[in-house]
Every structure is written in C-alpha cells, then in structure tokens.
C-alpha cells in the first residue's frame, strides 16, 4: 500500500503544505532566479490568483530586462489564456 493512500487527511495536508512552502525557498536563495518566478506565476494562475501572477510577470520582466525572454513569454501566455503549463 502506498503512503499516500494510507495517510490521514492531516498527514496528506502536511505533506502538500510542505511542498507549497518549498516553492518560495529558491526565491530566498536567489531572488533573481527568473525561472522560479515564472513557474511561481504559473502556479498563481492555477490557483486563480491572476493579480499575483501579474506581479510575478513584472518581476520576470525586471530580471530579464525585457519582454522577449522565454520565461516572460511563457508566463504571459498562461496569463493571457493562450497556453497552459
């Protein structure tokens, strides 16, 4: 039996919660890691938080210095609804 199926709802939540909190660790280690901000923005869109995703898009643009880097284009497409991740 796998650990996921035998775990209590609280244990599953704790595991999921620790994964979510781990998302911000790379940002603390390297606040200019453009791919992390792009993925974080995509996750925000998945959660229905468009405003936070737009903030992350601005961070990606500032880090890249333009709007032509791959990470910017990918996140922008997800925000515009022309792509999924």
Secondary structure, 3 states (H helix, E strand, C coil): CCHHHHCCHHHHHHHHHHHHHHCCHHHHHCCCCHHHHHHHHHHHHHCCCHHHHHHHHHHHHHHHCCCCCHHHHHHHHHHHCCCCC
